[in-house]
Amino acid sequence: MPPDHALPDDAFEETHLAGTGPGGQNANKVATAVQLRVDLARLDLPPPVLSRLRRLAGARLTNDDAILLTARSHRTQEANRREAMGRFEALLAKARQRPKYRVKTKPSRAAKAKRVDAKKQRSAVKKARGKPRLD
């Protein structure tokens, strides 16, 4: 399903943190990690998509209805920014997909009878394995 409209820029807020991981001493000096905060109220999404997005966000959803994504696996701020945005876009794309509803079906009378017959046959096979009786 194509997106209904472009996402507003004011819904996104970036914070830069000191990154962990690769980078040597540079990691201690430069804020390369990116924390992306997405305000869900400003996204103007349809209610079903919004509820699915909240459920998919899980622990990343804050009390003030925002999603917090942190990317720190790359050495540059730009790469971490792309990764955080990519993760949010993937989350949003998954939320936009409607779930497939399961249509409940009942087994037919013939299918039930076939199952019972198979159980009886298996029971007979197991009974025949017992010790032979000496009468």
N, C-alpha and C positions, 0 to 999 in steps of 0.2 A: 504494500500500500504506500503510495507516494506521500510525503509530508504535506500537511494542509497548508502550511505557510512557513516562512523562515523564522528561526528562533530569534527573539529580541536580544540585543547585546547587553541590555541592562539586567538581564536575568543571570548573567555570569559574573563572578568576582574571583579574581586570581590573587593568591598570596604566595610569596616565594619563601622557601625554608632552606636551611642548610641541609644539603643532601647527604645521605649516607651512601656507602658503597664505593664504586670505583672513582678515582680522581686523585688519590694520594692526598698531599697536604692541601691541594686546591679545594678539596671537598669541605675543609674546615673554614675556608675563607669566603667562598662564593655560594650564594643562595641559588642552587640549581634545581632543587626539588620544587614542584608546583602543586599547590593545593587549590583545586577548582571547586568553587561553591556555586551551586545552581539553585536559584530560588524558584521553586515549583509554582508558586502563585503567579509569577510574572510570565510563565511560559504559555499560558492561555491554551491549554490542551483540553480535549473533550474529557468529561468525567471518567468514562471507562478506561481510557488510556492513562489518565492520571493515577487512578487507583492501581492499575497494573504496574505502573512505574514505581509507585510507593512500595508495593509488595516486592518488586525485583530489587529495589535499593537495599532493603533489609537494614543492617546495622549502619549503613552509610547515610541513612535518613536522620536528620537532626530534629530536635523538638520544635524548632521554628519552621518546619516544612521545607527544608533545603537538603540537597544531596551534596555530600562532601567526598570528593575524589582526590586522592593523593598519588602523584606519580613521581618516583625518585630513582627509577632504574637506569636512567641515561645520564651522561656526563654534562649535557647542555640543557639550559633552561628551555630552549625552543623545542627540543626533542621531547622533554617531559610535558610540555604544554600540549604538543600534538597527541601524545599518548593519553593524557587526561581527557582531552576533547574526544578522542577516538573511543575511549571507554564509555563516555557519556552517550555518544551517538549510537553505539552498539546497544546500550541499555534502552535508549529511547526507541530504536528500531524494533527491539524485542517486545517492548510494551505496546507498540502500535499493532502488532500481530494479534488478531482475534484468536482466542483459544478455540480449538475444535471441540464441539460438544459431542459427547458419547451418546449414541442412540441405544437405549436399553433394549435388549432382545431376550426372548425366552426360548429355551430349547423346545423343539417339537416333541410331541408324544412319542413318535417313532425313535427320536434320538434318546429320550429317557429310557425307553424299553431296551434299546440296543446297549446302553450303558449298564442297566441292571443285568442283562443277559451276560455281558462280559464279566461283571463282578461275580455272578454265579459260577461261571465257567472257571474263573481264577480260583474261587473258593474250593471248587471240586478238585482242581489240580493240587491245591495245598493239602486238602484232606487225604488225598491218595498217597501223600508222602509219609503219612504216619506209620508206626510199627504195624506189621501185619498181625492180625488177631488169629490165634490158634483156637478154633472152635471144635 
